[in-house]
Amino acid sequence: MSFPPRLLDPVGDRMAKEGEPLNIVLTASDPDGDGLSFASSVLPDGAELFDYGDGSAEIAWTPMPGQAGNYPDRKITRLNS
């Protein structure tokens, strides 16, 4: 059985300053119209992922001193709900 891909809208690179909030809105779609949910287990310390249950989510993070650096390959999973 073949399922069409669930699509995460592009996010692009983001930059933040230590001590300043960073919010990243995520949106996705499913060609079948199925509900989607988001999950991640590899966010930076202190970051939170809020799943709004409507195909959108938000990552909220305020980097603290000592958290400067690159965070490549952070994975966000989209699941049919």
N, C-alpha and C positions, 0 to 999 in steps of 0.2 A: 504494500500500500504506500502510495506517495502522498506526502503532505506539502502544500506550497510553503515557501519560507515565511517566517515572521520577520518583519522588517523593523529595525531600530533606526530612527531618523538620525542623520549625522549630528555629532556633538562638536567635533573639532577640538583642537588643543585649548587648554585653559591655563591661566596663570593666576596666582593669588599671592598676597603678601601675608607674612606671619602676623597674626592678630587681627586680620580682616576677614569677614565672612566670604565664603565662596558658595554660591548656589548654582547647581547645574540642573536644568530641566531636561528630562528624558521623555521622548514620545515614541511610540511604536504602533504598528498596525499589523493586522493579520488578514490576509486576503479572504479567508473564510468567514471573517467577522467574529471569530472566537474571542472571548475575553482574554486579556493578557495580564500577567503579573511579573514583577521584577524582583530579582534577588542578587546579592553579591556577598561574598565572604572575604574579599580581598581589598576592602577600602582602607585608606590610611587611618591610623589611630585617631579616634575622635570624630570621624566622618559617619554620617548616618544616611541611610537610603529610605525614603518615604515612598511607598507604593500607594498611589491614589485610587487604584482599582478601575481606572477608566482608560487604560492604555498609556497613562503618563505616570511619571515618578520624578523625584527630585533628590539629588545628593546635596546635603548641607554639611559644610565643614569650615571650621575656622582653624587654619594651621597655627600651631603654637611654636614658640622658639625651639629651634632644633629640628623642625620638620621640613626645612627647606630642602629642595631637591626635585628630581624628576620622579614621576610615578607612572612609568609606562606599563602597558599591558594590564591595566585594571579591568577586570571582566565583570560585566553586568549580564545576567541571564534573564531572558524573556521566556516566560512559560505560559502555556495555555492555562487559563484558570477555570 
